[in-house]
Each structure stands twice: as structure tokens, then as C-alpha cells.
Amino acid sequence: MTARLAPALLAALFASLPLHAMADALAAPPAPATPAQPVARAVAAELADALGSDFVYPDVGAHYAAMLRANAAAGAYDALAGTALAERLTADLQAVQADGHVRVRSVAETPAAGPSATPAPVKVPNLEAGRWIAPGLAFVRFNLMASEDADAANARAFALGHLGANVLIVDLRTNNGGGLAEMDALFPFLFDKPTPLVRMATRKSVHDRDGGPLHGIASLRTVPGDPAFVTQEHWITPDPETGLRKTKVYVLTSGRTASAAEHFSLAMKISGRATLVGETTAGANHFGYGLELPGQLVAFVPVGRTYDPATGKDWEGNGVAPDIAVPAMDALVTVLEREGIAPAQAQKLSDEVAPAKSMERRKTAV
């Protein structure tokens, strides 16, 4: 099997997940037959092997693998390379079974030059706008949970710098996911006793092979569960600092809030520790690993799911519903007004910390 991506690179490459609907790529007429391209067939074969052996649900993984092998044998990918191949593979996979993380991307493409070129994505810090937004009201935005040491340290520094806040507002409206390090830096300040949050179940075959994508995370404890999986519970151990334990917490969400950011949102909701304000989240649940493929392509291979231990349900395809439903762009204003700030001032403060990244739900898979 080809190499897996490092966690920080994986979070950056797939930050544009989740996928919400399959593009109409399959509706286009097939490309004219051309001599077989070994690279395209190798990509399909390696991706089929990974999904067939590791996908969170074995029956779905088998269907993905069978489709890829059949299409490759029929020459469906022979005329494709780069982004075109990545988009076709993604669309084919989503047609078999929609999944918020299954996607293939090209890492070789660069934006075209010239006045009509697509603008480069806005570069923003993973953690930004940590500040007192009003007296007693602390605000921070997580744009990405890349699980980098520096980001975890910044999350902890933010908490230490805002001890004693009456209200903490965590903005996840632009956050497409990542890992657990940032929330594991922040959550201990918010709880007064050891607390279990959500559960994460990894295919046992993947866990037994190399520990899986959750290997070595200190906040996870193995608990009994489905024997086909290794089930771990996300626990919070309180920090000695007590200044945020009784603080009122709001989490802002949008239709773009995905993956690890949905983990954060659900954990805060089911623990009763925060009020979610905004829109239902994206519905991209399954965690996994990034797979390097020939032709400078990468794929995400989901190997496990995160779920509410009380219900056994996850948020794949459905998202996490807010406690207070309002348009994402109005979420911060709504919170500020609830905390006694006049509407005009609330709007002014919201504008001051408005995100540079989009809060709009991603409409298509490619």
C-alpha cells in the first residue's frame, strides 16, 4: 500500500470537505477510447485495495472496490489524469455510496494565471480572533483543527488569557475539521470533573495493523463495543485552572462546520456544556487516513465513526442540529444580543470579527 499522509498535511489537504452531493460528472458522455494509461489504472487499483480492506463499513468498501476495478478494466479512466481523474473517481465513489469524506484530490494542479483565473483561497490562521469581544465576553475562532503542536499551544494560551470570562464564544462556522489536539487543549478548562464525551469506533483490522488514525491520543480510553471495531471514548480530565469551569459557552455553527468541528459541536451539546447557535452542521462523520496515490493524487479513506454513546447515532449525512437555529451569518449577533448587547452594537462587533473564509455549505463533491 502506498504511503499515508502526515496528520497536519491531511487536515490541510482535505479541509474543504465535506462532500454534500455528487456532482453531475457521470452524466457527461464517456471520453473517447485511448490507449490504456497505466497510472490511471494503478490509481484505481490502489484505491480499490484501500477502500475494500479498510472502509468503515466492509460491505460498502467492497462495493466501492468492485466498482473501481470494473471501471478500470473497462478503460473508464484511461483518458484521465490529474484533477479530471480525481473528480471522476470522486463522483463514481459518491454514486455508489454518499460519504462526507470519501474524496480524491490532485496535489499537482496550480491556479491558472491571468485576469480570469480562479482566485487563490484566502489564507487565514488556524486559530484567530482570540480576544475580549465585549466586557466579560471572550471570543475565538477555529478555522481548522490541524492538530499541530503550535495550534494546541495557542488554544491553551487563549484559555489561560481569558480565565474568569462570563461568556465564551467558540466560532466553528468556517471549520472543516482536522483532529483532536486543539479541543483537547481547550476542553479541560471547561469541565469540573472527568467527563466522557463521544465514542470513536475504528475498524479492528486497521487498528490491529498499525494502531489506526487515533493511535497515541492520550484523551481516548478503550471501552467495550462492537467486536469488529476498537471503540474508544473521548474523555476530558479537568485542568487545575478553574476560571472557565462555570463560564457560559456558546458554539457557533454553519453548514460548513464539518468532521472534527462536528465532533467538537456534538461533544459540547450532549455534555450540556455549551449552547449551539447557527445552522445544522455539514454531516461529515467518518474519520480516517490520507492515502498517497500515483500521479500526484491523494485520497481520504474513512476507517471509523464517531457517535453519541447514549443513542449510538452519528451525524453522517445529517449533521449536528443547533440548539438555537439562525442563519450562520447572524449567529454571533444572536449570541451577543442574548447577552444583553444592543442590536446595533452586536452587529458592529460581529462585523469586526467577521471570518474571511466562507460559511456557505459546499454544494457539490467536486
Stockholm file with secondary structure:
# STOCKHOLM 1.0

chainA/1-366         MTARLAPALLAALFASLPLHAMADALAAPPAPATPAQPVARAVAAELADALGSDFVYPDVGAHYAAMLRANAAAGAYDALAGTALAERLTADLQAVQADGHVRVRSVAETPAAGPSATPAPVKVPNLEAGRWIAPGLAFVRFNLMASEDADAANARAFALGHLGANVLIVDLRTNNGGGLAEMDALFPFLFDKPTPLVRMATRKSVHDRDGGPLHGIASLRTVPGDPAFVTQEHWITPDPETGLRKTKVYVLTSGRTASAAEHFSLAMKISGRATLVGETTAGANHFGYGLELPGQLVAFVPVGRTYDPATGKDWEGNGVAPDIAVPAMDALVTVLEREGIAPAQAQKLSDEVAPAKSMERRKTAV
#=GR chainA/1-366 SS CCCBCCHHHHHHHTTTCCCCSCCGGGGSCCCCCCSCCHHHHHHHHHHHHHHHHHCSSHHHHHHHHHHHHHHHHTTTTTTCCHHHHHHHHHHHHHHHSCCSSCEEEESSCCCCCSTTSCCCCCCCCSEEEEEEEETTEEEEEESCBCCCHHHHHHHHHHHHHTTTCSEEEEECTTCCCBCSHHHHHHGGGTCSSCEEEEEEEEEHHHHHHHCCTTTTCTTEEEECCCTTEEEEEEEECCCSCCTTTTCEEEEEECTTCCTHHHHHHHHHHHTTSCEEEESCCCCCCCEEEEEEETTTEEEEEEEEEEECTTTCCCCTTTCCCCSEECCGGGHHHHHHHHTTCCHHHHHHHHHHTCCSSCCSCCCCCC
#=GC SS_cons         CCCBCCHHHHHHHTTTCCCCSCCGGGGSCCCCCCSCCHHHHHHHHHHHHHHHHHCSSHHHHHHHHHHHHHHHHTTTTTTCCHHHHHHHHHHHHHHHSCCSSCEEEESSCCCCCSTTSCCCCCCCCSEEEEEEEETTEEEEEESCBCCCHHHHHHHHHHHHHTTTCSEEEEECTTCCCBCSHHHHHHGGGTCSSCEEEEEEEEEHHHHHHHCCTTTTCTTEEEECCCTTEEEEEEEECCCSCCTTTTCEEEEEECTTCCTHHHHHHHHHHHTTSCEEEESCCCCCCCEEEEEEETTTEEEEEEEEEEECTTTCCCCTTTCCCCSEECCGGGHHHHHHHHTTCCHHHHHHHHHHTCCSSCCSCCCCCC
//
